Amino acid sequence: MVRVTSGLQRQRRHKKFIKLAKGFRLGRSKVYKQVRLALIKQWQHAYKSRKEKKRDFRKLRIERMSAAIKENGGRYSTFIGSMTKKRIILDRKVLSNVAVAFPEVFNKIYSEVVK
């Protein structure tokens, strides 16, 4: 039988990961074992940050809406509560964009909801 080595496949696999580690410093961009560890850690941080990004934007939208509601003399919790009671289906993203871009429209929405 012919002796088969995995040299070429290993080189290709290593090259693929080293290419992904472009921009890393020192051994983290050249030594395969360090490259793999650095990439795994990077992917973990990326996964976590994608989840945190959603939280951060939700907080920002709530703060924007809360500021617009306070200008009208109300509270965020009562506004959202009355929206659910009246079955007005607008999410926080849309409402915060309206509050920032079109304050007069948001004031009309607020007056309708609070009535």
C-alpha positions in Angstrom: 0.0 0.0 0.0 1.0 3.5 -0.6 1.7 5.7 2.4 -0.7 8.7 2.4 0.0 11.8 4.4 -2.3 14.7 5.1 0.3 17.3 4.3 -1.5 19.2 1.6 -4.9 19.2 3.3 -3.3 20.3 6.5 -1.6 23.2 4.8 -4.8 24.3 3.2 -6.7 24.1 6.4 -4.0 26.1 8.3 -3.9 28.7 5.5 -7.6 29.2 5.7 -7.5 30.0 9.4 -4.4 32.1 9.1 -6.1 34.1 6.4 -9.0 34.8 8.8 -6.6 36.0 11.5 -5.3 38.8 9.3 -4.7 41.9 11.4 -3.9 40.1 14.6 -0.6 40.8 16.2 2.6 38.6 16.7 2.0 34.9 17.0 -1.7 35.3 16.9 -1.5 35.9 13.2 1.2 33.4 12.3 1.3 30.4 14.6 -1.6 28.0 13.8 -2.4 27.0 17.4 -2.5 30.6 18.6 -4.5 31.6 15.5 -7.1 29.0 16.3 -7.4 30.1 19.9 -7.6 33.7 18.9 -10.3 33.1 16.3 -12.4 31.0 18.7 -12.2 33.8 21.3 -13.0 36.4 18.6 -16.1 34.4 17.5 -17.3 34.1 21.1 -17.0 37.9 21.5 -18.7 38.5 18.2 -21.7 36.2 19.2 -22.0 37.9 22.6 -21.8 41.4 21.1 -24.5 40.7 18.5 -26.8 40.0 21.4 -25.7 43.0 23.4 -26.2 45.3 20.4 -29.9 44.4 20.4 -30.2 45.3 24.1 -28.4 48.5 23.6 -30.6 49.7 20.8 -33.7 48.8 22.7 -32.5 50.9 25.6 -31.7 53.8 23.3 -35.1 53.6 21.7 -36.8 53.6 25.1 -34.8 56.6 26.2 -35.7 58.5 23.1 -39.4 57.8 23.5 -39.3 58.5 27.2 -37.8 62.0 26.5 -40.5 62.7 23.9 -43.2 61.6 26.3 -41.8 63.7 29.1 -42.1 66.8 26.8 -45.8 66.1 26.7 -46.0 65.7 30.4 -46.5 61.9 30.6 -44.7 58.8 31.7 -43.3 56.0 29.5 -44.9 53.2 31.4 -48.4 54.7 31.3 -48.0 55.4 27.6 -47.0 51.8 26.8 -49.8 50.5 29.0 -52.4 52.6 27.4 -51.2 51.6 24.0 -51.6 47.9 24.8 -55.1 48.5 26.3 -56.2 50.3 23.1 -54.5 47.6 21.0 -52.4 50.1 19.1 -49.6 48.0 17.5 -46.5 50.1 16.9 -43.2 48.8 18.1 -40.6 50.8 20.0 -38.3 51.1 16.9 -41.0 52.8 14.8 -42.2 55.0 17.7 -38.7 56.2 18.6 -37.9 57.0 14.9 -41.1 59.0 14.7 -40.4 60.8 17.9 -36.9 61.9 16.7 -37.7 62.7 13.0 -41.3 63.9 13.3 -42.1 65.3 16.7 -45.4 66.8 15.7 -46.7 63.4 14.5 -45.5 61.8 17.7 -47.4 64.4 19.7 -50.6 63.5 17.8 -50.0 59.8 18.4 -49.4 60.6 22.1 -52.6 62.6 22.4 -54.6 59.7 20.7 -53.2 57.1 23.1 -53.5 59.1 26.3 -57.1 60.2 25.7 
